[in-house]
Amino acid sequence: MPFLYILQSQSSGRYYIGSTTDLARRISEHHRDHTPSTRNRGPWSLVYQEEFRTLPEARRRELQIKSWKSHRTISELVNGNSA
């Protein structure tokens, strides 16, 4: 199933937002530094996920959250204070 996911860096507190059809594989890639945008910025923790019927739906949600550009708004989503 396609997923939107949010990782949080344990060292900096920054978020990484992504989407995938194989969440376990993708998280493993992040932990092994196979993703340039998260390389050497971890360790990472999965802090949020949403499941979708199709990958395009997950990608649209990813772009929506990335457009917020607000650490506070993303933190509220992760903590269950907004949708």
C-alpha positions as CSV (number, residue, x, y, z in Angstrom):
1,M,0.0,0.0,0.0
2,P,1.2,3.5,-0.7
3,F,2.1,5.7,2.3
4,L,2.9,9.3,3.1
5,Y,5.5,9.3,5.9
6,I,7.3,11.8,8.1
7,L,10.7,11.1,9.7
8,Q,12.2,13.2,12.4
9,S,16.0,13.5,12.9
10,Q,16.9,12.6,16.4
11,S,20.0,14.8,16.2
12,S,18.5,18.0,14.8
13,G,14.7,17.6,15.2
14,R,14.2,18.4,11.5
15,Y,11.5,16.6,9.5
16,Y,11.7,14.6,6.3
17,I,8.5,14.1,4.3
18,G,8.2,11.4,1.7
19,S,5.9,8.9,0.0
20,T,6.4,5.3,-1.0
21,T,4.7,2.0,-1.8
22,D,7.1,0.0,0.5
23,L,7.4,1.8,3.8
24,A,9.7,-0.7,5.5
25,R,12.2,-0.7,2.5
26,R,12.2,3.1,2.3
27,I,12.9,3.5,6.0
28,S,15.7,1.0,5.8
29,E,17.2,3.1,2.9
30,H,17.1,6.2,5.1
31,H,18.8,4.3,7.9
32,R,21.5,3.1,5.6
33,D,22.2,6.6,4.2
34,H,21.0,5.6,0.7
35,T,18.9,8.8,0.4
36,P,21.0,11.9,-0.4
37,S,18.5,14.3,1.3
38,T,18.7,12.5,4.6
39,R,22.3,11.2,4.4
40,N,24.4,12.1,7.5
41,R,21.5,13.8,9.2
42,G,20.1,11.0,11.2
43,P,19.4,8.9,13.0
44,W,15.8,9.1,11.9
45,S,12.5,8.1,13.6
46,L,9.2,7.4,11.9
47,V,6.9,9.9,13.6
48,Y,3.9,9.9,11.3
49,Q,2.3,7.9,8.4
50,E,-0.9,7.9,6.4
51,E,-2.0,5.1,4.1
52,F,-3.5,5.7,0.6
53,R,-5.2,3.7,-2.1
54,T,-2.8,5.0,-4.8
55,L,0.7,6.4,-5.0
56,P,-0.5,9.6,-6.7
57,E,-2.8,10.3,-3.7
58,A,0.1,9.8,-1.3
59,R,2.3,12.1,-3.5
60,R,-0.3,14.8,-3.5
61,R,-0.5,14.7,0.3
62,E,3.3,14.8,0.5
63,L,3.3,18.0,-1.7
64,Q,0.6,19.5,0.4
65,I,2.5,19.0,3.7
66,K,5.8,20.2,2.1
67,S,4.0,23.4,0.9
68,W,3.2,24.3,4.6
69,K,6.9,25.1,5.2
70,S,6.2,25.4,8.9
71,H,7.9,23.3,11.4
72,R,5.2,24.2,13.9
73,T,2.3,23.1,11.6
74,I,4.0,19.8,10.8
75,S,4.7,19.2,14.5
76,E,1.0,19.7,15.1
77,L,0.1,17.1,12.5
78,V,2.6,14.7,14.0
79,N,1.3,15.3,17.5
80,G,-2.4,14.8,16.4
81,N,-3.4,18.5,16.9
82,S,-4.4,19.1,13.2
83,A,-5.1,17.3,10.0
